[in-house]
Amino acid sequence: MQLVQQYQQMFEAYRAARPFTGQPEGLYAPVNYIMDLGGKRLRPAMALMGYGLFHDDASPALPLACAVEVFHNFTLVHDDIMDAAPLRRGKPTVHALYNTNTAILAGDVMLILAYEQLLQIKPALYIPAILGMFNQVAREVCEGQQMDMDFESRGDVTIPEYLRMIELKTSVLLAGSLAMGAILAGASSDDVQRLYRFGCNAGIAFQLQDDILDAFGDPQKVGKKPGGDIAQNKKTFLLLKALEIASGKAQQQLRHLLHDPGIKEEQKIDEVISLFIQLGIPSLAAGEKQRFRDLAMSDLDAVRADPDRKNALRMLAEALIEREY
Amino acid sequence: MQLVQQYQQMFEAYRAARPFTGQPEGLYAPVNYIMDLGGKRLRPAMALMGYGLFHDDASPALPLACAVEVFHNFTLVHDDIMDAAPLRRGKPTVHALYNTNTAILAGDVMLILAYEQLLQIKPALYIPAILGMFNQVAREVCEGQQMDMDFESRGDVTIPEYLRMIELKTSVLLAGSLAMGAILAGASSDDVQRLYRFGCNAGIAFQLQDDILDAFGDPQKVGKKPGGDIAQNKKTFLLLKALEIASGKAQQQLRHLLHDPGIKEEQKIDEVISLFIQLGIPSLAAGEKQRFRDLAMSDLDAVRADPDRKNALRMLAEALIEREY
């Protein structure tokens, strides 16, 4: 993880020297607040990694790294309003600390600031291709968020729809960050596409592991009680797969557990988990995760870049998927 | 107004042939809803006019016209949430028709769609300069909105601050639309700057006339009862000027009228209007409007472009300022 940590430090130093400024202060204070809450800075690391696969010094990718992080934080600010979330990384969310109107407007200006960062990229020759990919990714992230909201009230969500939603909501920005870094590095369009697919598929594997850990993770390692998704009837891969394959009594029992308002939360979680095990869901989910992981790695293998740095990217992806980083 | 109407028709035909499409439908339906509510399409007309000052066929500026209109409608969607406004152009606002979360997300994707439109501009040679101005204008519109929100709770707003707020909130996008049209037309940087200043100053004159009409307009012509701003203690040019120049008893009387919760709305409006007249506010406001109007026209005079089309732009600005269009 040494290379990743190095990239994260490069990004933090760059950001610390460039707080967003302007008048009125009330517009920019929430922007710097959310940007300074920290986090793993995965998207900047991906942008720098995408560039660093092809060049020793990744610093030309710093404005791109900043753009993708500002964009990511814009989505957090607006998503937190939509979810009425009080906390983000253990601190008050922007709308909770300020107010909803300020948070809407802070998010808006962050989206504009992301484009401002993109226009600072040098050599400018690569800006049109990067902007094209950025627009596509940005639009897809909104599409993923809308799909996620639609799913809450839909009873007929299919597994392909679910996989597409997590791809749009989580993977495309990670994939795009890596791919835009590679575009800026002058990588071939084949390699850019391979890195994009690698990021997408690794991101889906990552999200599937999230679903698995919510039901079957070690609470000490995951850091929260198991079954949060089950308690909320969240349409995860596990639940959708169970609804797809359960027949007869198991199907009836599962639907009853989902819709019985009288049942205690702990009992519901225990019984749904038992049903998942009975239906073989853990190994089906692990198999699906493995399938996307393998797809990701075969694309990465084919990229024509420095083997050591490709290896660093592979190890990062493995660690992220297994939640060991 | 023939030329303007021609530009508006060009824009409507272009838009009608290009509804925004994509999945999920729930994301794009509100976008097309707000875009189809109509309006004067002033910003597209400005973009086409800025181009048309220098070329006979303004159609190369249509993607730009579309970008500024989508951006403008994005601000309407989010501003309506912030103002909790139920109606827009006599129809339900997006958040009222759908819900707030859908409206936040629809606004977000519209901002991205505006950038997508900008990337379609040809020749691409002009895209960097246009994007640079678009980013600046977009950021300033957010700054103006934040200033406006800040003013509600501030007791020390100055007239220069007020003028800056209306410039940012209203003028810069009109000015920028015109100037970006001129950039695309290959106008000299001097002429681009002149057109930008023309748009800014004409926009301020337009907004000052808005303030004047609210208190002194003919209700039949304006289409609403006079004194709406006064009833809400809105910090308009009229009120800020009155607070600046009133002394002794008039100052005391004005502050009493603003803060007396017992006073009836009609009486408050009548007495504030009497005070405005007593203090000479109508002629001071008219003088200020005239000052910005003259600044605008002197910049337009200096632009080196077809005199007939410059004249059409001048007449449009005059008509807008006087609310005769």
Interface residues (C-beta under 8 A of the other chain):
Chain A: G22 Q23 P24 G26 L27 H78 I81 M82 N101 T102 I104 L105 G107 D108 V109 L111 I112 L113 Y115 E116 L119 A124 I127 P128 L131 G132 N135 A138 R139 C142 E143 Q145 Q146 M147 M149 D150
Chain B: G22 Q23 P24 G26 L27 H78 I81 M82 N101 T102 I104 L105 G107 D108 V109 L111 I112 L113 Y115 E116 L119 A124 I127 P128 L131 G132 N135 A138 R139 C142 E143 Q145 Q146 M147 M149 D150
